[in-house]
Amino acid sequence: MEVGYRTAVAARWSDMDPFRHVNNAAVVTLLEEARIPWLFAPERPTAALADGVFLADLRVRYRGQLVLEDSPVEVVMWISRIRAADFTIVAELRPKGTDEASPASVVSHAQLAAVDLENQRIRRLSPDERAYLEEFRRD
């Protein structure tokens, strides 16, 4: 993969369901935990999004199971679309040590919209935010 932000997130024992795999709702939390340091860290041009962003759409495709022993789960994320006020992140989750060329266990598409909380409305992405997101853009 030529473009993408890579990180790892730890699955917790409490993330497992009775079938001993990471529960589908817990996977959504793992996706959020992967996005936060990428976008909201104080040194990032997108840090202001932490003061106003919402998840407008989330699609998650479960293609294989994740179990606790797969932790920390490897996550690769990139931007598939940037518009005036929102952008879409594609994320792939794989068990630790899995070759990136192999199919991902989970693939998600998350559309995030920038918000001006003071005025309670959608706001445009700043030029710096857009430029940073473009660094991770992949079609």
C-alpha positions as CSV (number, residue, x, y, z in Angstrom):
1,M,0.0,0.0,0.0
2,E,1.5,3.3,-1.1
3,V,-0.5,5.7,1.0
4,G,-2.0,5.2,4.4
5,Y,-1.7,5.8,8.1
6,R,-0.7,2.6,10.0
7,T,-1.3,2.0,13.7
8,A,-2.2,-0.9,16.1
9,V,-5.1,-1.0,18.6
10,A,-5.4,-3.4,21.4
11,A,-8.5,-5.6,21.7
12,R,-9.6,-6.1,25.3
13,W,-10.9,-9.2,27.0
14,S,-14.2,-7.4,27.4
15,D,-14.4,-6.9,23.6
16,M,-15.1,-10.6,23.1
17,D,-18.6,-12.0,22.6
18,P,-19.8,-15.5,23.7
19,F,-18.4,-16.9,20.5
20,R,-14.9,-15.8,21.5
21,H,-14.3,-13.3,18.8
22,V,-14.2,-9.6,19.0
23,N,-17.8,-8.4,19.0
24,N,-18.9,-6.3,16.0
25,A,-19.8,-3.3,18.2
26,A,-16.3,-3.5,19.8
27,V,-14.8,-3.4,16.3
28,V,-16.4,0.0,15.8
29,T,-14.7,1.2,19.0
30,L,-11.4,-0.1,17.8
31,L,-11.8,1.9,14.5
32,E,-12.5,5.0,16.5
33,E,-9.4,4.4,18.7
34,A,-7.3,4.1,15.6
35,R,-8.7,7.4,14.1
36,I,-8.2,9.6,17.2
37,P,-4.4,9.7,17.3
38,W,-4.2,10.1,13.5
39,L,-6.5,13.1,13.2
40,F,-6.7,14.7,16.6
41,A,-3.2,14.8,17.9
42,P,-2.2,18.4,18.8
43,E,0.6,18.5,16.3
44,R,-1.7,17.5,13.4
45,P,-3.2,20.1,11.0
46,T,-6.5,18.3,11.7
47,A,-6.4,18.7,15.5
48,A,-9.2,21.3,15.4
49,L,-11.5,18.6,14.2
50,A,-11.5,17.3,17.8
51,D,-13.4,20.4,18.7
52,G,-16.2,19.7,16.2
53,V,-16.6,16.6,14.0
54,F,-19.3,14.0,13.7
55,L,-19.6,10.7,12.1
56,A,-22.1,11.2,9.3
57,D,-22.0,7.7,7.9
58,L,-20.3,4.4,8.9
59,R,-20.3,1.2,6.9
60,V,-18.5,-1.8,8.3
61,R,-17.9,-5.0,6.4
62,Y,-16.9,-8.1,8.4
63,R,-15.0,-10.4,6.2
64,G,-13.3,-12.6,8.8
65,Q,-13.3,-12.9,12.6
66,L,-10.8,-11.3,15.0
67,V,-10.0,-13.0,18.2
68,L,-8.3,-11.7,21.3
69,E,-5.1,-13.5,20.3
70,D,-5.0,-11.3,17.2
71,S,-4.3,-8.2,19.3
72,P,-3.0,-5.7,18.8
73,V,-5.0,-5.5,15.6
74,E,-3.2,-3.8,12.8
75,V,-5.1,-0.9,11.2
76,V,-4.3,0.8,7.9
77,M,-6.4,3.9,7.0
78,W,-6.5,6.2,4.1
79,I,-8.8,8.9,2.7
80,S,-11.0,8.0,-0.3
81,R,-12.9,11.2,-0.7
82,I,-12.6,14.8,0.4
83,R,-15.3,17.3,-0.1
84,A,-15.9,20.9,1.1
85,A,-17.0,20.0,4.7
86,D,-16.4,16.2,5.0
87,F,-14.1,13.4,4.1
88,T,-14.3,9.6,4.0
89,I,-11.8,7.3,5.7
90,V,-11.3,3.7,4.6
91,A,-9.9,1.4,7.2
92,E,-8.7,-2.2,7.1
93,L,-8.2,-4.3,10.2
94,R,-6.0,-7.4,10.2
95,P,-4.7,-9.7,12.9
96,K,-1.2,-8.8,14.1
97,G,1.5,-10.1,11.9
98,T,-0.8,-10.7,8.9
99,D,0.6,-9.8,5.5
100,E,-1.0,-6.6,4.2
101,A,-1.6,-8.3,0.8
102,S,-4.0,-10.7,2.4
103,P,-7.7,-9.9,2.7
104,A,-8.6,-7.7,5.7
105,S,-10.8,-9.1,8.4
106,V,-12.7,-5.8,8.6
107,V,-13.1,-3.0,6.0
108,S,-14.9,0.2,7.0
109,H,-15.9,3.5,5.4
110,A,-16.4,6.4,7.8
111,Q,-17.6,9.7,6.6
112,L,-16.7,12.5,9.0
113,A,-18.0,16.1,8.8
114,A,-16.4,19.2,10.3
115,V,-18.7,21.1,12.6
116,D,-18.7,24.6,14.0
117,L,-20.1,23.8,17.5
118,E,-20.5,27.5,18.5
119,N,-22.8,28.1,15.6
120,Q,-24.2,24.6,15.5
121,R,-23.6,24.0,11.8
122,I,-21.3,22.2,9.3
123,R,-18.2,24.1,8.5
124,R,-15.7,23.9,5.6
125,L,-12.4,22.1,6.0
126,S,-9.6,24.6,6.3
127,P,-6.8,24.6,3.6
128,D,-4.4,23.0,6.1
129,E,-6.8,20.3,7.0
130,R,-7.5,19.5,3.4
131,A,-3.8,19.5,2.6
132,Y,-3.0,17.1,5.4
133,L,-5.9,14.8,4.4
134,E,-4.7,14.9,0.8
135,E,-1.4,13.3,1.9
136,F,-3.4,10.2,2.7
137,R,-5.7,10.2,-0.3
138,R,-6.0,7.1,-2.3
139,D,-8.7,6.1,-4.9
